[in-house]
Amino acid sequence: QVQLVESGGGLVQAGGSLRLSCVASGRTFSNYAMAWFRAAPGKEREFVAVINRSGGATSYADSVKGRFTISRDNTKNTVYLQMNSLKPEDTAVYYCAANRLVVGREPNSYEYWGQGTQVTVSS
């Protein structure tokens, strides 16, 4: 089992920045690809960003490319999501997820999930 705990969400004005953190425990963190997903009210969960086990490869949804940066620190068992130039449409609950086998964009391929952290961007 892997336990994931997100933090760093909050209320920010459009154009502002937030940094989300997700701390993992329970298994060897560096064995897992890590991703961020988000779910806006009334919408399905959607892919945001993913990072491979070593941190050497990343991929982003087109909607956040150039504004968000995913990174990880395997010595701290933590994955981050730096969010800049935030827009009202970024408002959602953000979830981190862990996947031992695949570095992908499909939520169904992820084995472990955090409880989520709310990000609200006001216009």
N, C-alpha and C positions, 0 to 999 in steps of 0.2 A: 504494500500500500504506500501511496505517496499522498501526503497532505499538503495542500497549497493554500496560502493565505495572502490575499491581495490587500493593498493599502495605497493611499495616496489620492484617492478620488476626492471630488469636492465641487464647489461652484466657482466658475471662472467666467470672466467676460470674453466675448469673441475677440480673437487675436491674442489671447493669453496662452499660458503654458501650464502644464501639469506633468509630474513624473509619477507614474504608477510603479509599484514594486510588488513582487510576488515571491514569497519565501517558501521554499520546499523543505519537507522533512520526511523521513521514513525510509527512503532508498537513496542510492547513489545518484545525486543530481545530474552529474555529467553523463549519465547513461540515457538521458531523456532529451529529445527535442522539445522545445517549449514554444508555446504560441499564445497570442492574445486574440480573443474574440470579443464581440460586443453584441448586445441586444437592446435595441431601442423599443420604446413602448409600442406594442401591437405588431412588432416585426420579429422575424426569425433571427436566431443567432447568426452572425456573419463573421467571417474571417477578417482579421486586422493585420497581423504580422506573425512571422515564425522565424525561429533561429535554431540552427542545428546544434548538436551536442557540444561542439568545441567553441561555438560562437563565430566561426569563420564564414558562415553563409547565412544570409537573411533573405526574406521575401516579404513583400507588402501588398496589400490591396491597393488598387489604383486610387481609391478615394483618399488614402492617407499618404501615399508615396510623396516623399519630399518634405513632409511635415512631421511625421512620426519616425522614431528610431527605436528599434528593439535591440537590447543588449543583455548580456548575462555575465555574472561573476560566479564561476564555479567554486571559488574558495568560500563564498558566502551563501551558496545555495539559493541564489536570487536571480530573477529575471526582471528587467526593467522595460518600461515603455515611456520614452520621452515624447511628449505631445506638444508641439508648437503650433502657432497660428491656428488655434482651435476655432471651430465654426459651430454654430448652433446645431447643425446636423450631426455633429460628433456626440451629442448628448445620448447617453446609453449607460447600461450597466456593463462594465468591462470585466471579463473573466480571463484568467490564465489557465492553461491546460498543458498537460504533459503527455508525451507519446514516446514510447520506447522503440517503436519499429519504423515509423514513417515520418518524414518531414513534409507535412502536407497542409492543405487548406480545408479539409473536410472535418467538421466537428465530430462526426461519428467515428473517426479514426483515433480520437484522443481518449485515453484511458482514465485520466484523472483531471478533475476540475476543482477550481476554487469556488468560493461562495459569491464572488463578484464584488465590485466596488463601483459606486455611482459616480458618474461624471456628468455634470450639467453645465452647459455653455449658454450663457445669456447673450441676447443680441443687443 
